[in-house]
Amino acid sequence: MLRGRARGNVCLAPGLALARGRVHEIMGDSADVFALLAAGACDGLVVWAAS
């Protein structure tokens, strides 16, 4: 089984990873901060759509 970058995850913190190439919806007061944290952990294109 592949894990981490080999599988396509974006690791934000120990035990916290997002699947690379997927859409993630984050809601709440800290959504902007979480989005910036996730974008900072990426090494490619980031598309941010805010409502």
C-alpha positions in Angstrom: 0.0 0.0 0.0 1.3 3.5 -0.9 1.2 6.2 1.7 2.0 9.9 2.0 3.2 11.7 -1.2 3.4 8.4 -3.1 -0.3 8.1 -2.7 -1.1 11.7 -3.3 -1.8 13.1 0.1 -1.1 16.6 1.3 0.2 16.3 4.9 -0.8 19.2 7.1 0.2 17.8 10.4 1.0 14.5 12.0 -2.1 12.4 11.5 -3.8 15.1 9.3 -3.7 14.7 5.6 -5.9 15.6 2.6 -6.2 13.6 -0.6 -4.4 15.3 -3.4 -6.6 16.1 -6.5 -9.8 16.1 -4.6 -12.3 18.8 -3.6 -12.5 19.6 0.1 -15.2 21.7 1.7 -14.2 23.4 4.9 -16.8 25.5 6.8 -16.8 27.6 10.0 -14.9 30.5 11.5 -11.4 29.1 10.7 -12.1 28.0 7.2 -9.9 30.7 5.6 -7.0 29.8 7.9 -7.4 26.1 7.2 -7.4 26.9 3.4 -4.2 28.9 3.7 -2.6 26.1 5.7 -3.6 23.6 3.1 -2.4 25.8 0.2 0.9 26.3 1.9 1.5 22.6 2.2 0.9 22.1 -1.6 3.6 22.4 -4.2 1.4 22.9 -7.2 -1.6 24.9 -8.4 -4.2 25.8 -5.8 -7.7 26.9 -6.9 -9.7 28.7 -4.1 -13.4 29.3 -4.7 -15.0 31.4 -1.9 -18.6 32.3 -1.6 
